[in-house]
Amino acid sequence: MEEEDYRSDEIVEAMERETAIPEVAITPRFAQLEALEGLDRTLEEGYEKAMVVMATGLGKTYLAGFLAKRFKRVLFVAHREEILHQAKASFSRILPDRSFGLYNGVHKEADADCIFASIYTLGMRRHRESFSTDAFDLIVVDEFHHAAAVSYRSVMDYFEPKFMLGITATPDRMDGKDVFALCDGNVAYQIHFLEAIRRGWLSPFRYFGVYDSTDYSQIRWLGSHYDEEQLAALQLRDSMALRIYEAWGEHKITRTIAFCSSIRQADYLADYFQERGVSTVSLHSGTIGMTRTEAIEGLSKGNLDIIFTVDLFNEGVDIPSVDTLLFVRPTESLTVFTQQVGRGLRLSENKSHCHIIDLIGNYRNADLKMRLFEEKDETSSSGKVAVTAALPGECELKLDIQVIDLLAEISRKKLPRREYLLGAYRQLKHELGRTPTYLELHLHGRANSREYASEFGSYIGFLHWAHELTEREQGLFQQYEAWLKDVEKTAMAKSYKMIVLLAMLERGAREWMKVLTPSEAAPFFHQYLTGKEYRKRIDFSDQKAKRLWSYNEAGVSDLIAEMPMSKWSGARGSMTTFENGVFALRIEASARPEDEETLYQWTKDICLYRLHYHFERRGKRRSI
């Protein structure tokens, strides 16, 4: 990977002036205190990795600085220069006795106590390997939702710190399950931005969904975004600019950031507003005549009314006094929309609310942004998602009648459920170049993985429906369909059933269906649950289980007999039995070795998926 085109020293110095803060004592507050308590528990339990999910404006970088007090040498990794400089300034306030250095395309200050490194530089092997694998006691990965990228993974796989912390406001790639797996299923602390507003830690908002009559259906869709030229042809019109100007005039408060689709749109709107007496600037990489720092100062002091930008303020830039956000672009990513909304929610003196003015047309994913205002709690045993729609008391959601009708129409026109699942599967299969495993579908697919079992009985049932099985596999599926559904759908308040099944699978394709006794399962069962701290914390921490932390064969055997074996076999329609102290499957082995191997792989695929999903879901619930 080529190193990023870094800014000149003059711009770097400007950013450092921007982030400079008077030297006053600083202590943890609000969400930082709760997050530090969660990290304390995590460290006490022996975790080596954790993630903290905190909304923009709650002080994630300062949190990392407070945690860094407990470690001697620290590496802070980010993908934007401004994030590195702001983090360096924040850490210096908390750790005045430490030395600080940058490691990027311009600076290689490798001997400092705390190093702030660009992922574009550290992602290069020669730079990464200039450090020993144990060079750092703590590694902080900022904007952790990017961590599934190859460059981040190379850094995370190379270094061996005592502890690694991922911090983010948006943990998901759309809903970010792959990122969760990178921290061993451990979310030390998590708080939704709506909850932070309820507690008074962020500013309440008023959201205005303004109807945009532009017909986006005529613009070519390129898989993840609209054709830029065709989009610009529709956006760069006085009629649309007038609609935007009127919406802003009706709903604005004072200081505004406007998010545009392109530099051309930002320039066009800035000129249009200026002609009407509004003080504006179009701020982007090609801006001439005003620096980024001057624009931010101008907006903060009220000398500027609006900054039109493209993606400059998605991450790493804080202007607390901003009280109006203007969206004049199609929303293509919930993650980006979440980051942009966060720009206006910081608390500031004389700021009672943030007004969010969003022009909504018939573009793809127009309904996606409404998910931002839902709080999800994946806690039911069925795996279904409960949604809390109530906004904090001081917040308002106001949609034009045409917007309400438009969103309803978009919902009606969404692909049928089965076709959507098939499309998500095919996209991932194309990316991988092969059939994805069930766990890969969960980690990297765009659809909710539980819907495959809900709709088709099992993931293998979906593959059968989608004509992805060979003729031999189709017959095998029909023969063992009831068993596959049982593995897929048996209730799991704890992970115990799947651990017993995994113990059987560990014996290999030729032996896995043989009967199993509780005492035979006990060593593997105990080792699996105590081998990772998060498993022990989630599923082996009630009073009965705690007595078995130090391995006791009789006690563990009794627990296995009483819970997973008895409960699974006693469930209605179960394909298992537990009689006279022996656990068995109510299926017969195939006479053909290739069928044995296929059924073994199918069963293991579902088992590993269900174990991962269980700990992921339970880990999220415990962290809230």
C-alpha positions as CSV (number, residue, x, y, z in Angstrom):
1,M,0.0,0.0,0.0
2,E,1.3,3.4,-0.9
3,E,1.7,5.9,1.9
4,E,-1.0,8.6,2.2
5,D,-0.4,12.0,0.6
6,Y,0.3,13.8,3.9
7,R,-0.4,17.5,4.5
8,S,2.5,20.0,4.7
9,D,4.1,20.9,8.0
10,E,2.2,24.2,7.9
11,I,-1.1,22.5,7.8
12,V,0.0,20.0,10.6
13,E,1.0,23.0,12.8
14,A,-2.4,24.5,12.1
15,M,-4.1,21.3,13.2
16,E,-2.0,21.2,16.4
17,R,-3.1,24.8,17.2
18,E,-6.7,23.9,16.6
19,T,-6.4,21.0,19.1
20,A,-4.4,22.9,21.7
21,I,-6.3,23.2,25.0
22,P,-5.3,25.3,28.0
23,E,-3.4,23.3,30.6
24,V,-6.0,22.5,33.3
25,A,-6.5,19.4,35.3
26,I,-8.7,16.8,33.6
27,T,-10.5,13.9,35.2
28,P,-12.9,11.3,33.8
29,R,-16.6,12.2,33.7
30,F,-20.0,10.9,32.6
31,A,-19.7,7.9,30.2
32,Q,-15.9,7.8,30.7
33,L,-16.4,6.8,34.3
34,E,-18.8,4.0,33.4
35,A,-16.5,2.8,30.6
36,L,-13.4,2.8,32.9
37,E,-15.4,0.7,35.4
38,G,-16.2,-1.7,32.5
39,L,-12.5,-1.8,31.5
40,D,-11.5,-2.4,35.1
41,R,-13.7,-5.5,35.2
42,T,-12.3,-6.6,31.8
43,L,-8.7,-6.3,33.0
44,E,-9.5,-8.1,36.2
45,E,-11.1,-11.0,34.3
46,G,-7.9,-11.4,32.2
47,Y,-9.1,-10.2,28.8
48,E,-6.5,-9.2,26.4
49,K,-8.9,-7.3,24.0
50,A,-12.0,-5.2,24.4
51,M,-14.1,-2.8,22.5
52,V,-15.9,0.3,23.8
53,V,-18.8,1.7,21.9
54,M,-19.6,5.3,22.8
55,A,-21.5,7.9,20.8
56,T,-19.6,10.8,19.2
57,G,-19.2,13.6,21.8
58,L,-18.7,11.3,24.9
59,G,-14.9,11.5,25.0
60,K,-13.6,8.2,23.5
61,T,-10.1,9.6,23.0
62,Y,-9.9,10.9,26.5
63,L,-11.1,7.6,27.8
64,A,-8.2,5.9,26.0
65,G,-5.9,8.4,27.6
66,F,-7.2,7.6,31.1
67,L,-6.7,3.9,30.4
68,A,-3.2,4.6,29.2
69,K,-2.2,5.7,32.7
70,R,-2.0,2.0,33.6
71,F,0.4,1.1,30.9
72,K,4.0,2.0,30.2
73,R,4.2,2.2,26.5
74,V,1.2,3.0,24.3
75,L,0.5,2.8,20.5
76,F,-2.6,4.8,19.2
77,V,-3.6,3.8,15.7
78,A,-5.9,5.8,13.4
79,H,-6.5,6.5,9.7
80,R,-6.8,10.3,9.7
81,E,-4.1,12.8,10.4
82,E,-6.4,15.1,12.4
83,I,-7.4,12.2,14.7
84,L,-3.7,11.5,15.5
85,H,-3.0,15.2,16.3
86,Q,-6.1,15.5,18.5
87,A,-5.4,12.3,20.3
88,K,-1.8,13.4,20.9
89,A,-3.1,16.7,22.4
90,S,-5.7,14.9,24.6
91,F,-3.1,12.3,25.9
92,S,-0.6,15.1,26.7
93,R,-3.2,16.7,29.0
94,I,-3.7,13.4,30.9
95,L,-0.1,12.2,30.9
96,P,2.1,15.3,31.2
97,D,5.1,13.3,32.2
98,R,5.2,11.1,29.1
99,S,6.9,11.7,25.8
100,F,4.8,11.7,22.6
101,G,5.6,11.0,19.0
102,L,4.0,10.8,15.6
103,Y,4.6,7.9,13.2
104,N,3.3,8.7,9.8
105,G,4.4,9.6,6.3
106,V,6.4,12.6,7.5
107,H,7.5,11.8,11.1
108,K,9.0,8.6,12.5
109,E,9.2,9.4,16.2
110,A,9.6,5.8,17.2
111,D,11.2,6.2,20.7
112,A,8.4,8.0,22.5
113,D,6.4,6.6,25.3
114,C,3.1,7.2,23.4
115,I,3.2,6.9,19.7
116,F,0.3,8.1,17.4
117,A,0.6,6.1,14.2
118,S,-1.2,6.3,10.8
119,I,-2.5,3.0,9.7
120,Y,-1.4,3.8,6.2
121,T,2.2,3.8,7.4
122,L,2.1,1.1,10.1
123,G,0.1,-1.1,7.7
124,M,3.3,-1.3,5.6
125,R,5.4,-4.3,6.6
126,R,8.7,-2.5,6.7
127,H,7.4,0.1,9.1
128,R,5.4,-2.4,11.3
129,E,8.4,-4.7,11.7
130,S,10.7,-1.9,12.7
131,F,9.1,-2.4,16.1
132,S,9.3,-5.6,18.1
133,T,6.1,-7.5,18.5
134,D,6.0,-6.7,22.2
135,A,7.0,-3.1,21.9
136,F,3.8,-1.8,23.3
137,D,1.8,-2.6,26.5
138,L,-1.4,-1.0,25.3
139,I,-2.6,-0.6,21.7
140,V,-5.6,1.7,21.0
141,V,-7.4,1.3,17.7
142,D,-9.5,4.4,17.0
143,E,-12.6,4.2,14.8
144,F,-12.6,0.5,15.4
145,H,-15.3,-0.1,12.9
146,H,-12.6,0.1,10.2
147,A,-10.6,-2.7,11.9
148,A,-11.8,-5.5,9.6
149,A,-9.7,-3.9,6.8
150,V,-6.5,-5.8,5.8
151,S,-4.2,-3.0,6.9
152,Y,-5.7,-3.0,10.4
153,R,-5.6,-6.8,10.7
154,S,-2.0,-6.8,9.7
155,V,-1.1,-4.5,12.6
156,M,-3.4,-6.3,15.1
157,D,-2.0,-9.7,14.1
158,Y,1.7,-8.6,14.3
159,F,1.8,-6.9,17.7
160,E,1.4,-8.7,21.0
161,P,0.4,-6.0,23.6
162,K,-0.7,-6.7,27.1
163,F,-4.1,-5.2,26.2
164,M,-5.8,-3.9,23.0
165,L,-8.7,-1.5,23.1
166,G,-10.9,-0.7,20.1
167,I,-13.0,2.5,20.4
168,T,-15.8,3.5,18.1
169,A,-19.1,5.3,17.9
170,T,-20.3,3.0,15.1
171,P,-19.2,-0.6,15.6
172,D,-20.8,-2.1,12.5
173,R,-20.0,-2.5,8.9
174,M,-23.6,-2.0,8.4
175,D,-24.3,-3.7,11.6
176,G,-20.7,-4.6,12.2
177,K,-20.6,-8.2,13.4
178,D,-17.2,-8.8,12.0
179,V,-15.7,-6.1,14.2
180,F,-17.2,-7.7,17.3
181,A,-15.3,-10.9,16.6
182,L,-12.0,-9.0,16.5
183,C,-12.2,-8.2,20.2
184,D,-12.9,-11.8,21.3
185,G,-16.6,-11.0,21.8
186,N,-15.9,-8.6,24.6
187,V,-17.6,-5.2,24.6
188,A,-16.5,-3.6,27.9
189,Y,-18.9,-0.8,27.6
190,Q,-21.6,0.3,25.2
191,I,-24.1,3.2,25.2
192,H,-26.5,4.3,22.5
193,F,-26.5,8.0,21.6
194,L,-30.2,8.2,22.5
195,E,-29.4,7.0,26.0
196,A,-26.6,9.5,26.3
197,I,-29.1,12.3,25.4
198,R,-31.5,11.0,28.1
199,R,-28.8,11.3,30.6
200,G,-27.9,14.8,29.5
201,W,-24.5,13.9,28.2
202,L,-25.3,14.9,24.6
203,S,-27.5,17.6,23.1
204,P,-31.1,16.7,22.2
205,F,-32.1,17.1,18.6
206,R,-35.0,18.0,16.3
207,Y,-35.0,16.1,13.1
208,F,-36.7,17.6,10.0
209,G,-37.3,15.2,7.1
210,V,-37.8,17.5,4.2
211,Y,-39.2,16.1,0.9
212,D,-37.0,16.2,-2.1
213,S,-38.9,15.8,-5.3
214,T,-35.7,14.9,-7.4
215,D,-36.2,11.6,-9.3
216,Y,-33.2,9.6,-8.3
217,S,-34.5,6.5,-10.1
218,Q,-33.1,7.8,-13.4
219,I,-29.5,7.8,-12.1
220,R,-27.3,4.8,-12.7
221,W,-26.6,2.8,-9.6
222,L,-23.0,1.4,-9.4
223,G,-23.4,-1.2,-6.7
224,S,-22.6,1.0,-3.7
225,H,-23.1,4.6,-5.0
226,Y,-24.7,6.7,-7.7
227,D,-23.0,7.6,-10.9
228,E,-21.3,10.9,-9.9
229,E,-21.8,12.7,-13.2
230,Q,-25.5,11.8,-13.5
231,L,-26.1,12.7,-9.8
232,A,-24.4,16.1,-10.2
233,A,-26.5,16.8,-13.3
234,L,-29.6,16.7,-11.1
235,Q,-28.1,18.3,-8.0
236,L,-26.5,21.4,-9.7
237,R,-29.8,23.1,-10.5
238,D,-31.2,26.3,-9.1
239,S,-34.5,24.7,-8.4
240,M,-32.9,22.2,-6.1
241,A,-30.6,24.8,-4.5
242,L,-33.7,27.0,-3.8
243,R,-35.4,24.0,-2.1
244,I,-32.4,23.5,0.1
245,Y,-32.1,27.2,0.8
246,E,-35.7,27.4,1.9
247,A,-35.5,24.3,4.1
248,W,-32.4,25.7,5.8
249,G,-34.0,29.1,6.3
250,E,-37.1,27.5,7.9
251,H,-35.4,25.1,10.3
252,K,-31.9,26.4,11.0
253,I,-30.7,27.7,14.3
254,T,-27.2,29.3,13.7
255,R,-24.0,27.5,13.0
256,T,-24.4,24.9,10.2
257,I,-22.4,22.1,8.7
258,A,-23.8,20.9,5.4
259,F,-22.9,17.5,4.0
260,C,-22.8,17.3,0.2
261,S,-22.3,14.5,-2.3
262,S,-19.3,16.1,-4.2
263,I,-17.0,19.0,-4.2
264,R,-18.9,20.5,-7.2
265,Q,-22.1,20.4,-5.2
266,A,-20.5,22.0,-2.2
267,D,-19.0,24.8,-4.3
268,Y,-22.3,25.3,-6.2
269,L,-24.4,25.6,-3.0
270,A,-21.8,27.8,-1.3
271,D,-22.0,30.3,-4.2
272,Y,-25.8,30.1,-4.3
273,F,-26.2,30.9,-0.6
274,Q,-23.6,33.7,-0.8
275,E,-25.5,35.3,-3.5
276,R,-28.4,35.5,-1.0
277,G,-26.4,37.1,1.7
278,V,-25.4,34.0,3.6
279,S,-21.8,33.8,4.8
280,T,-20.5,30.4,3.6
281,V,-17.4,28.5,2.6
282,S,-17.0,25.3,0.6
283,L,-14.4,23.4,2.6
284,H,-12.5,20.5,1.0
285,S,-9.1,19.4,-0.2
286,G,-9.1,22.0,-3.0
287,T,-10.3,25.0,-1.0
288,I,-8.3,28.1,-1.7
289,G,-8.3,31.3,0.4
290,M,-9.4,29.9,3.7
291,T,-7.7,27.2,5.8
292,R,-9.5,24.5,7.6
293,T,-8.6,26.1,10.9
294,E,-9.9,29.5,9.8
295,A,-13.2,28.0,8.7
296,I,-13.7,26.2,11.9
297,E,-12.9,29.4,13.9
298,G,-15.2,31.4,11.7
299,L,-18.1,29.1,12.3
300,S,-17.5,28.8,16.0
301,K,-17.3,32.6,16.4
302,G,-20.4,33.2,14.2
303,N,-18.5,34.9,11.4
304,L,-19.6,32.0,9.1
305,D,-23.1,30.7,8.8
306,I,-22.5,27.5,6.9
307,I,-19.6,25.2,6.0
308,F,-20.4,23.1,3.0
309,T,-18.3,20.0,2.9
310,V,-18.2,16.4,1.6
311,D,-16.8,14.1,4.2
312,L,-14.3,16.2,6.0
313,F,-16.2,16.2,9.3
314,N,-17.2,12.5,9.4
315,E,-14.6,11.6,11.9
316,G,-12.0,13.2,14.2
317,V,-13.2,16.9,14.1
318,D,-15.2,18.5,16.9
319,I,-17.0,21.8,16.7
320,P,-19.3,21.7,19.8
321,S,-21.0,25.0,19.0
322,V,-22.5,23.6,15.7
323,D,-26.3,23.5,16.2
324,T,-27.5,22.8,12.7
325,L,-26.8,19.9,10.3
326,L,-27.9,20.1,6.7
327,F,-28.0,16.9,4.6
328,V,-28.2,17.4,0.9
329,R,-26.9,14.1,-0.3
330,P,-28.4,10.6,-0.7
331,T,-27.6,8.4,2.3
332,E,-25.5,5.4,1.2
333,S,-24.2,4.2,4.6
334,L,-25.8,4.2,8.0
335,T,-22.3,4.3,9.6
336,V,-21.4,7.5,7.8
337,F,-24.8,9.1,8.6
338,T,-24.3,8.2,12.2
339,Q,-20.9,9.8,12.3
340,Q,-22.2,13.0,10.6
341,V,-25.2,13.3,13.0
342,G,-22.7,13.0,15.9
343,R,-21.0,16.3,14.7
344,G,-24.0,18.3,16.0
345,L,-24.7,16.6,19.3
346,R,-21.9,17.8,21.5
347,L,-22.9,19.9,24.4
348,S,-22.1,23.6,24.2
349,E,-22.9,26.8,26.1
350,N,-26.1,28.5,24.9
351,K,-27.0,25.4,22.8
352,S,-30.3,23.8,23.7
353,H,-30.8,21.6,20.7
354,C,-29.3,20.5,17.4
355,H,-31.5,20.9,14.3
356,I,-31.0,18.2,11.7
357,I,-32.4,19.2,8.3
358,D,-32.4,16.2,5.9
359,L,-33.7,16.3,2.3
360,I,-35.2,12.9,1.6
361,G,-36.0,11.7,-1.9
362,N,-36.6,8.4,-3.6
363,Y,-32.9,7.4,-3.5
364,R,-31.7,4.0,-2.5
365,N,-31.5,3.4,1.2
366,A,-33.6,6.5,2.0
367,D,-35.4,4.4,4.7
368,L,-32.0,3.3,6.1
369,K,-31.4,6.4,8.2
370,M,-34.6,5.9,10.2
371,R,-32.7,3.0,11.9
372,L,-30.5,5.6,13.6
373,F,-33.4,6.6,15.8
374,E,-34.1,3.1,17.0
375,E,-32.5,1.4,20.0
376,K,-32.0,-2.3,19.4
377,D,-31.8,-4.9,22.1
378,E,-31.0,-8.4,20.8
379,T,-31.8,-10.3,24.0
380,S,-34.6,-12.7,23.2
381,S,-33.9,-16.4,23.3
382,S,-35.4,-16.6,19.8
383,G,-32.7,-14.2,18.5
384,K,-35.4,-11.7,17.4
385,V,-34.5,-8.0,17.7
386,A,-36.6,-5.9,20.0
387,V,-36.7,-2.2,18.9
388,T,-37.4,0.7,21.3
389,A,-38.7,3.5,19.2
390,A,-39.3,6.1,21.9
391,L,-37.1,9.2,21.6
392,P,-35.8,11.1,24.6
393,G,-38.3,13.6,25.8
394,E,-36.7,16.7,24.4
395,C,-36.1,15.2,21.0
396,E,-38.5,15.5,18.0
397,L,-38.8,13.7,14.7
398,K,-40.8,15.7,12.1
399,L,-41.3,14.3,8.6
400,D,-43.1,16.0,5.7
401,I,-46.3,14.1,4.7
402,Q,-44.7,13.4,1.4
403,V,-41.7,11.9,3.2
404,I,-43.9,9.6,5.3
405,D,-45.7,8.4,2.1
406,L,-42.3,8.0,0.3
407,L,-40.8,5.9,3.1
408,A,-43.9,3.7,3.2
409,E,-43.7,3.2,-0.6
410,I,-40.0,2.3,-0.4
411,S,-40.8,-0.3,2.3
412,R,-43.5,-1.9,0.1
413,K,-41.1,-2.1,-2.8
414,K,-38.3,-3.7,-1.0
415,L,-37.2,-7.0,-2.4
416,P,-39.2,-10.0,-1.0
417,R,-37.5,-11.5,2.0
418,R,-36.2,-14.6,0.3
419,E,-34.8,-12.7,-2.7
420,Y,-33.0,-10.3,-0.4
421,L,-31.4,-13.1,1.5
422,L,-30.4,-14.8,-1.8
423,G,-28.9,-11.5,-3.1
424,A,-26.8,-11.1,0.1
425,Y,-25.6,-14.6,-0.1
426,R,-24.6,-14.3,-3.8
427,Q,-22.8,-11.1,-3.2
428,L,-20.6,-12.6,-0.4
429,K,-20.1,-15.8,-2.5
430,H,-18.8,-13.6,-5.3
431,E,-16.4,-11.8,-2.9
432,L,-15.0,-15.0,-1.5
433,G,-15.0,-17.0,-4.7
434,R,-16.7,-19.9,-3.0
435,T,-19.7,-20.9,-0.9
436,P,-19.4,-19.0,2.5
437,T,-19.6,-20.9,5.7
438,Y,-22.5,-20.0,8.0
439,L,-20.2,-18.1,10.3
440,E,-18.8,-16.1,7.3
441,L,-22.3,-15.3,6.2
442,H,-22.9,-13.9,9.7
443,L,-19.7,-12.0,9.9
444,H,-19.5,-10.6,6.4
445,G,-22.9,-10.8,4.8
446,R,-25.2,-7.8,4.6
447,A,-28.4,-9.7,5.7
448,N,-29.3,-10.7,9.3
449,S,-27.9,-14.2,9.5
450,R,-30.7,-15.5,11.7
451,E,-33.2,-14.8,8.9
452,Y,-31.8,-17.8,7.0
453,A,-32.9,-20.2,9.6
454,S,-36.1,-18.4,10.3
455,E,-37.1,-18.5,6.6
456,F,-35.6,-21.9,5.5
457,G,-35.3,-23.9,8.7
458,S,-31.5,-24.0,8.5
459,Y,-28.7,-22.5,6.4
460,I,-28.4,-25.8,4.6
461,G,-32.1,-25.5,3.9
462,F,-31.5,-22.2,2.3
463,L,-28.7,-23.7,0.1
464,H,-31.1,-26.4,-0.9
465,W,-33.7,-23.8,-1.9
466,A,-31.1,-21.7,-3.8
467,H,-30.0,-24.8,-5.8
468,E,-26.5,-24.5,-4.3
469,L,-26.4,-28.2,-3.4
470,T,-25.3,-31.1,-5.7
471,E,-27.8,-33.8,-6.5
472,R,-26.1,-36.1,-3.9
473,E,-26.3,-33.3,-1.3
474,Q,-29.9,-32.6,-2.0
475,G,-30.8,-36.2,-1.2
476,L,-28.6,-36.0,2.0
477,F,-30.3,-32.8,3.1
478,Q,-33.8,-34.4,2.7
479,Q,-32.6,-37.4,4.7
480,Y,-31.2,-35.3,7.6
481,E,-33.4,-32.2,7.4
482,A,-35.0,-32.8,10.8
483,W,-31.6,-33.1,12.5
484,L,-30.2,-30.0,10.8
485,K,-33.3,-28.0,11.9
486,D,-32.9,-29.3,15.5
487,V,-29.2,-28.1,15.7
488,E,-30.2,-24.8,14.1
489,K,-33.2,-24.1,16.3
490,T,-32.9,-25.8,19.7
491,A,-33.2,-23.1,22.4
492,M,-30.0,-21.8,23.9
493,A,-30.2,-19.8,27.1
494,K,-26.6,-20.9,27.6
495,S,-24.0,-22.4,25.2
496,Y,-24.0,-25.8,26.9
497,K,-25.9,-27.8,24.2
498,M,-23.6,-26.7,21.4
499,I,-20.5,-27.4,23.5
500,V,-21.7,-31.0,24.0
501,L,-22.2,-31.3,20.3
502,L,-18.8,-29.7,19.6
503,A,-17.2,-32.3,21.9
504,M,-18.8,-35.0,19.7
505,L,-17.6,-33.3,16.6
506,E,-14.1,-33.0,17.9
507,R,-13.9,-36.8,17.4
508,G,-13.9,-36.4,13.6
509,A,-16.2,-37.3,10.7
510,R,-16.2,-41.0,11.3
511,E,-16.7,-41.0,15.1
512,W,-18.8,-37.9,15.9
513,M,-22.2,-39.7,15.9
514,K,-21.2,-42.2,18.6
515,V,-22.9,-41.9,22.0
516,L,-21.4,-39.7,24.7
517,T,-21.6,-39.8,28.5
518,P,-21.4,-36.7,30.7
519,S,-18.1,-37.8,32.2
520,E,-16.6,-38.2,28.6
521,A,-17.8,-34.7,27.7
522,A,-16.7,-33.1,31.0
523,P,-13.0,-32.3,30.2
524,F,-13.7,-30.7,26.9
525,F,-16.8,-28.9,28.3
526,H,-14.8,-27.4,31.2
527,Q,-11.8,-26.4,29.0
528,Y,-14.0,-24.7,26.4
529,L,-15.8,-22.5,28.9
530,T,-12.8,-21.6,31.0
531,G,-10.3,-21.3,28.1
532,K,-11.6,-17.8,27.2
533,E,-12.5,-15.3,29.9
534,Y,-15.5,-14.0,28.0
535,R,-17.0,-17.5,27.8
536,K,-16.6,-18.1,31.5
537,R,-18.0,-14.6,32.4
538,I,-21.0,-15.0,30.2
539,D,-22.0,-18.7,30.7
540,F,-20.1,-20.1,33.6
541,S,-20.6,-17.4,36.2
542,D,-23.8,-18.4,38.1
543,Q,-23.3,-19.8,41.6
544,K,-23.6,-23.5,40.5
545,A,-21.1,-23.1,37.7
546,K,-18.6,-21.0,39.7
547,R,-18.1,-23.9,42.1
548,L,-16.8,-25.8,39.1
549,W,-14.2,-23.3,37.9
550,S,-11.5,-25.5,39.4
551,Y,-12.1,-28.7,37.5
552,N,-14.1,-31.3,39.3
553,E,-15.1,-34.2,37.0
554,A,-18.1,-35.3,39.0
555,G,-19.5,-31.8,39.4
556,V,-19.0,-30.9,35.7
557,S,-20.6,-34.3,34.7
558,D,-23.6,-33.7,36.9
559,L,-24.0,-30.2,35.4
560,I,-23.9,-31.6,31.9
561,A,-26.3,-34.4,32.7
562,E,-28.8,-32.0,34.4
563,M,-28.7,-29.2,31.8
564,P,-27.7,-29.7,28.2
565,M,-28.2,-33.4,27.8
566,S,-31.5,-33.7,29.7
567,K,-32.9,-30.4,28.4
568,W,-32.0,-31.1,24.7
569,S,-33.3,-34.6,24.7
570,G,-36.5,-33.6,26.6
571,A,-37.4,-30.8,24.2
572,R,-40.4,-31.4,21.9
573,G,-39.3,-32.9,18.6
574,S,-35.7,-33.3,19.7
575,M,-33.4,-35.5,17.6
576,T,-31.4,-36.5,20.7
577,T,-31.9,-38.9,23.6
578,F,-30.5,-39.1,27.1
579,E,-31.2,-42.4,28.8
580,N,-29.3,-44.4,31.4
581,G,-26.6,-41.7,31.5
582,V,-25.9,-41.9,27.8
583,F,-26.5,-39.1,25.3
584,A,-27.2,-40.2,21.7
585,L,-28.4,-38.8,18.4
586,R,-31.6,-40.1,16.8
587,I,-30.1,-40.4,13.4
588,E,-28.3,-43.2,11.5
589,A,-25.0,-42.8,9.9
590,S,-24.8,-43.0,6.1
591,A,-23.2,-46.0,4.5
592,R,-21.2,-43.7,2.1
593,P,-18.1,-42.0,3.5
594,E,-18.6,-38.9,1.4
595,D,-22.1,-38.5,3.0
596,E,-20.7,-38.9,6.5
597,E,-18.1,-36.2,5.8
598,T,-20.7,-33.8,4.3
599,L,-23.2,-34.2,7.2
600,Y,-20.3,-33.8,9.6
601,Q,-19.3,-30.5,8.0
602,W,-22.9,-29.2,7.8
603,T,-23.4,-30.0,11.5
604,K,-20.1,-28.4,12.6
605,D,-20.8,-25.3,10.5
606,I,-24.1,-24.7,12.3
607,C,-22.6,-25.6,15.7
608,L,-19.7,-23.1,15.3
609,Y,-22.1,-20.4,14.0
610,R,-24.5,-20.8,16.9
611,L,-21.7,-20.7,19.5
612,H,-20.3,-17.5,18.0
613,Y,-23.7,-15.9,17.7
614,H,-24.6,-16.8,21.3
615,F,-21.6,-15.3,22.9
616,E,-21.8,-12.3,20.6
617,R,-25.4,-11.6,21.5
618,R,-25.0,-12.3,25.2
619,G,-21.8,-10.2,25.3
620,K,-23.6,-7.2,23.9
621,R,-26.4,-7.6,26.4
622,R,-24.1,-7.7,29.4
623,S,-22.2,-4.7,28.2
624,I,-25.2,-2.3,28.0
